[in-house]
Amino acid sequence: MNDSTGPAAAVIDAIRTRRVVRAMTSEPVDPLQVEAVLDSARYAPHAGNRRLHRYVAITRPALLRAVRMVSPGMLQRPTAAIVVCVDWARVKSYGFPPANPGPYIDVGTAAATMLLTAHSIGLGAGPVTSFSRAAVATLLNLAEGLRPEMIICLGHPAPQQPPPVRRGSTPAWADLVQWEQD
Ligand SMILES: Cc1cc2nc3c(=O)[nH]c(=O)nc-3n(C[C@H](O)[C@H](O)[C@H](O)COP(=O)(O)O)c2cc1C
């Protein structure tokens, strides 16, 4: 537990140092780096191990610009993006009740995994949920049943970052926890 070196320390360091990157340079992201981020998503935990998500990778500047125009929450100008989609047709065919939060929770686990991977390989990344689902689905020509739920922006971090959305230090873990013990 107290080992401050080795793989465990590297993972904990990545978790602690990752921040949303909202200022990115215009340097394109290497496709191999986009692949590394995409590859990591399949290792995220998924409800019932069903894998009801599909990922759309975008690197074409014109399409990125179009997606940005319908995404008020996209404050960065990414040079690549991964759109996390829920395949609601498959959700239905597996008999998940509509109110089951599993598919949305899975968006979060995949996103967290991809954000950490991006950070670990030196990319900047930021999640965006403030966007028009209908407009992005049209722009990406998504198949029936696929709905975009989150966009992971990717790019090279600019030297200067805007201030965080809300200022304030990360709370102490004990302030967020109710610990049931004897
Ligand atoms: C579900 C979810 C939706 C988010 N949507 C947006 C968004 O639309 N635009 C944005 O700039 N950041 C978005 N964020 C990023 C949060 O604002 C960010 O994680 C938070 O301010 C903490 O910053 P940090 O991740 O750098 O510690 C979202 C994060 C989550 C988990």
The ligand as a Gaussian input file, in Angstrom:
#p B3LYP/6-31G(d) Opt

LIG

0 1
 C      -20.862000      13.587000     -16.853000
 C      -19.905000      14.728000     -17.104000
 C      -20.245000      15.713000     -18.011000
 C      -19.350000      16.756000     -18.291000
 N      -19.670000      17.667000     -19.258000
 C      -18.791000      18.659000     -19.549000
 C      -19.075000      19.581000     -20.601000
 O      -20.103000      19.509000     -21.289000
 N      -18.152000      20.551000     -20.853000
 C      -16.992000      20.657000     -20.126000
 O      -16.193000      21.559000     -20.399000
 N      -16.702000      19.787000     -19.137000
 C      -17.560000      18.807000     -18.831000
 N      -17.256000      17.900000     -17.843000
 C      -15.990000      18.024000     -17.089000
 C      -16.195000      18.558000     -15.660000
 O      -16.577000      19.919000     -15.708000
 C      -14.866000      18.368000     -14.903000
 O      -14.581000      17.003000     -14.807000
 C      -14.944000      18.980000     -13.513000
 O      -15.060000      20.369000     -13.605000
 C      -13.704000      18.633000     -12.683000
 O      -12.534000      19.008000     -13.378000
 P      -11.325000      17.963000     -13.520000
 O      -11.878000      16.753000     -14.211000
 O      -10.297000      18.712000     -14.298000
 O      -10.864000      17.654000     -12.118000
 C      -18.114000      16.836000     -17.573000
 C      -17.782000      15.839000     -16.660000
 C      -18.659000      14.783000     -16.439000
 C      -18.252000      13.693000     -15.457000

